[in-house]
């Protein structure tokens, strides 16, 4: 079932949201995908994980100054609280996310 909330509504939530800005043609993004699936199982409902295709959502990518993919960002209450470019392992991401849960 698709969620009908807008990106803005999702990132404005109190629950931290890890956003993966990616592209389908990006090799490192393909490496990051299963890592995020694993992380999603680990954190459950404590955080949301959202993937944004920069080619399909150029306005959102532009708004947040995404210049390279993958770029990972954590939003809480609508604010960017953390940002990192490049592939990160599940345990590293979990440690970062825990700070905002």
N, C-alpha and C positions, 0 to 999 in steps of 0.2 A: 504494500500500500504506500503510495506516495504521500509525503508530508506537504501540505499546502502553505506552510509558513514561508514568509519571504526571508531572504538572507538577513536583512536588517532585524527582523523579529527574532530570528534564531540567535544572532550574536548579542542582542540586547538582554538575553536571559541571564539570570544569576549563575546558572550552570556554565562552567567553562566550556568553550567550544574551540577545538583544535581544527583549524582550517588548513587543508592541503591544497595549495594552488599548484596545479599540474597541467601537463599537456599530453595528449595521447601519443605524440611522436617522441616523447622524452624518455630516454633509456633509464636514467636514475629515478624517474617518476614510477616506472614499472617496478623497480626494486623496492621503492617506498610503499607501494600499494599493499603487499601482504604483511608488511611490518605494521601498518595502520590497522589492518584487520585483526592482527594479534593483539594490538593495544586496545582496540575496541572491546575485545572479550575480557581483557584484564580490568579495565576501568568500569565496564558496565554502564549503569545509569549515572555515575558520578560526573561524567563529562560526555560531550557530544563530539563526534568526529565527522567533519564535512569535507567533501572533495569539490573543488571548483575548477572546472576546465577553463583555462585562461583564454583559449581560442573561442569558446562558446560564450564567455562572459567577460569580454574585454573592458567593459565599463567598471566592473568590480575590481578587476586586476589593475586597471589604471588608477582607480581611487586609492588603492593601497600601495601603489608604486612597485608592483611586482615586475622585476626586470629579469629574473632567472627562475627556472623551475627545477626541482620542486622548492617552493618556499612554504614554510610552515609558520602559522601564526596562531596564537591563543588569544581569544577574545573573552572578556568577562564584563558583564553589564555594558556592552557596546564599546568597550575600550580595548585597544591592543595592549596586552600585558606582556607579551613575549613574541619574538620573531627570530627565525633562523632559516637560512637557505641551505640546501643540500640534504642528502639522505641522513636520517638519524635512526638509530636502533630503538626498538620497542622499550627496552629498560631505561634508556636515557630519556625518552619522551615521557614515560610514566613518572619518572622523578620530577621532571619539569611540571607536568600536569598536577601532581600532588600538591604543589605549592599554592595552587589556585582553587583546589576543591574545598 
